[in-house]
Amino acid sequence: MSSVGKNSTSGSITVLPESPDGWSLDLTEGEVLSIGRKPGAGDKRRLVLPFPEVSGQHAEIRCTPDGWTLIDNGSTNGTSLNGTRLTPGKEYVLHSGDKVKIAQYDLLVSPPFNAAREMDEDRDEQDKTQFRIHLINATILVGDIVDFSGLMETYASEPDLVMRAQKMVFDALNEEIHRHYGQLEKIAGDAIMAYWSGDDSKEGAALQAYQACLTALQMRTITARLAKDTNFWPFKKHPLVVDIALATEQGKQLPATQPILFSAWKN
């Protein structure tokens, strides 16, 4: 592993840090590391992870003078930072010792010293959603459009068409969330996230879990209907499939990586 000096502007990413086959990649200020299954073109550095669950353009690490950040590019199977799944399209501040999980690959982050100092406020800001969920008794729903990154690649010349279809689909799903008293947390990239919060009683927890499950089932029906409507989803070679994950637990952060899956598709 590379040694990073106190005043250095370079750091490193270690792939499979706990394996004898692990190796390190040095990064310097101003570079962008593109992570994915396919070799890339252009002036970005590329970390190729040849595994089927890694998307072609899975994620990026951006090395700026203000620090390193990580962004998931709407990948199919997601990216985790210290065990928490990232919201696609959102930048997350990286700190020394952070662990990134992409499919079967663990990445250990070692940014330069000057990029990692005095960043507690940034960490608090980027994790506000996770901390809020941590403190309440909540049921979480996360919906992901499957192979959204592949759709974006196919229609790279028509990004507005893709984003318009995404918005119409998520607007319809959001209406169902509100109809069952859910709270929309965010829509980003290929993902929609909502939660149901209640009191600490067993009855309150059961009610919110019931509302979330009912919403997920209704969303399945809505997605199946939208998948057949070319006004909503005009992509014949990319069937509309939305995977919906539910998690509920009291007093602990809720993982979005243990899903109950519901799918709908075009015939």
N, C-alpha and C positions, 0 to 999 in steps of 0.2 A: 504494500500500500504506500502511496506517496506521502511524504512528510510535508505538512503545510505550515509555513512560518507565520509568525504573529502579524506581520505587515504584508503578507502575500496577497496577491489578487487572484491566485489560483487555488483550486480545491480538487476534490476527486469524488467519483462515484465508484463504489465497489459492488460488483455483481456477484451474487451468491457468497456473501462474506463469511458464512459459517461452513463453507464447503472447501475441501482441498483443491477443487477446480475453480475457485473464485479468482477474480482478477479485477484490476482497477483501471479506471479511465480518468485522466486528468482533464479538467476544464478551467478555462480562464475567463476573466471578465469580458463581457461583450459577446460571448458565444451562446448559441442556442443548440441544445442537444435534443434531437428528434429521436423518439423511441418507438419502435414498431417492428412488425414482422417482416416488412419488405425493405430492401435497400432503397435509399432515397437519392434524389437529385438536388442540385442547387448548392448553396454555400453553407447549409446547416450541417453540423456534425451529426452522425447517425449511430445509434446503438441498436443493432439488429438482434431481436430475441426470436429465434426461429421456433415458435410454438403455435399451434393452431388457435389457441384462445387469445393470442395477442393480435390486436387489430393492425392493419397495415400502417396507419398513422395513429398510434395509440395515445402517446402523451409527449409532452415537451418539458425540458428543464431550461429555464432562462436565467443566464448569469448576468446580472446587472450590477452597476456600482452600488445600488442600495440593498443588494442581497440576491439570493437565489429563490426562484419560485417554480412551482410545479403546476402544470395544467393538463387535465385529461381532455383529449380532443373528441369527446363523444364516442369513446370506445364501446364495443359491444359488451365486454365482460368487466369493464370498470378498472379503476386504479384505487389502491388503498394507501393511506398515509398513517403510519402508526396504528394500524388496525381499523381506521375509519374510512369508509368509501367516500371518494371525492365526488363533488357535484361537477358534471362535465361543463367545460367552458369557464370555470372559475379558477383564478390563480390562488395558490396556497404558498405561503412563505415557508421556506425550508430552513431547518436549523441543524447544527452539527449533531450527528447521532440519529437523525430521523431515519425511519425505515419505510421504504416504498415497496409495495407488493403489486406486481403485474403478472397475472397468471401464476406460473410456478416459480417465477423469478423474484428473489429478494434483492433489493438495492439499498446499500448503506450510504447515506449522504454525509459528505465532509466538506462543507463550503469553507472559503477562506475565513480567517478569524474576524477580519473587519466586517464581513458580510453577516456574521452570525451574532454580533454583540447587540445588546440593547434592543431586542426585537420582541419582548414579551407582549407589548401592546398589540403588535401585528398578529401574534399567535392568538391572543384573546379575540381580536376582531374576526379572524378567519374562522374560528371555531365557535362563533356565537350561536350558530344553529345547534351544534352538538351539545354545547353546555346547557342551552335552554331545554333541549329534550332530556338531558341528563337529570335535570332538577324536577321534572314533572312526571306524573303518572300518565303515560301516553301510549297510543298505538300509532305506529308509523306505516305509511303506504308510500312506496316508491314504484313508479312506472317507467319503463325504458322501452323506446322504440328499437327493436332488434335490427342490427346491421345498419344503423343510421349513418355511420361513417362510410360504409360502402355505398349507400345511396348518395351521400354528398360527393363521393369520388366520381360516381357515374354521371351525376348532373352538375359537375364542377362549373360548367358554362352557364348554368341556370340556378344559382344558389337561391335567388328570390323565390323561385317556384317551390323549392324544397322547404324553405323556412315558412312560406305561406301555408303549405299543407300541414307542416308540424304545428303551426299556431292554431289552425282550425281544429285539428285533432285534440290538442291539449285544452283548447277553450271548451270543447264539448265535454271532455272528461272533468274539467274543473267545475262545470255546472253541476255535474253529478256529485262531486265532492261536497260542494256547498249545500246541495239539497239534503244531504245526510249529515249536516252540521260539522263537516270537517273544515280544517284551516289550511289553506294553501301556504306552503312554506316557500316554494320557488319552482320556477320552470327554467331549465337551462339545458341547451343542447338537445339531447335526445331523452331527457329525464324530466319527470314531474314528481314533486314530493309534497305530501300533505300529512297532517297529523290530527288525531283526536285526543284531547286532554280532558281529564276529569278529576274528581276528588280521589282521596286515598282509600276510599271504601271499596270492598269487593264488588258491590253493586255498581259503583261508578266505573270501575275498570271493565266490568262485564259489558256495560252499556256501550262504552266507547269502542270496545273490541267488536261488538255486534255491528255497530254502525260502520266501522271500517270494512268488515268482511262483506256486509251487504253492498257497500259502495264498490268493492273490488268485483263482485259478481255482476253488478249492473254495468260497470266499466267494460267488462268482458263482452256483454251484449252490445253495448254502444260501439265498441271497437269493431266487432264483427259486422255491424251495419255500415259503419263508415268505410270499411275495407272494400265493400261492394260498390261504393259510390265514387265514381271517377271525378266528381266535382270536389270531393275531399281528398282523394288519394289517386292521382292520375299516373301512378308508376307501375305499369304492368309487370315489369321484370323484378320489381321489389315489393312483394306482398307486405301489407301492413300487419305487423306482429308487435303487440305490446305485452311485455312480461311485467307482471305486477307482483311485488314482494310486500308481505306484511310481517311486522314484528311487533311484539308487545311484551313489556316487562316493566316492573315497578322499581324505581330507584336506581336503575342502571342505564348506561348508554346502550342504545338499541342498534344491533348490527343490521345492515341492509344486505348482508351477504348470505342470509339463511332464508331464502324466499319460498313463498308459496306461489307457484307460477300459473298464470292464466294467459292463454294466447288466443288470438283470432287471426284469421288469414283469408285472403282471397282464394276462391276456387279457380 
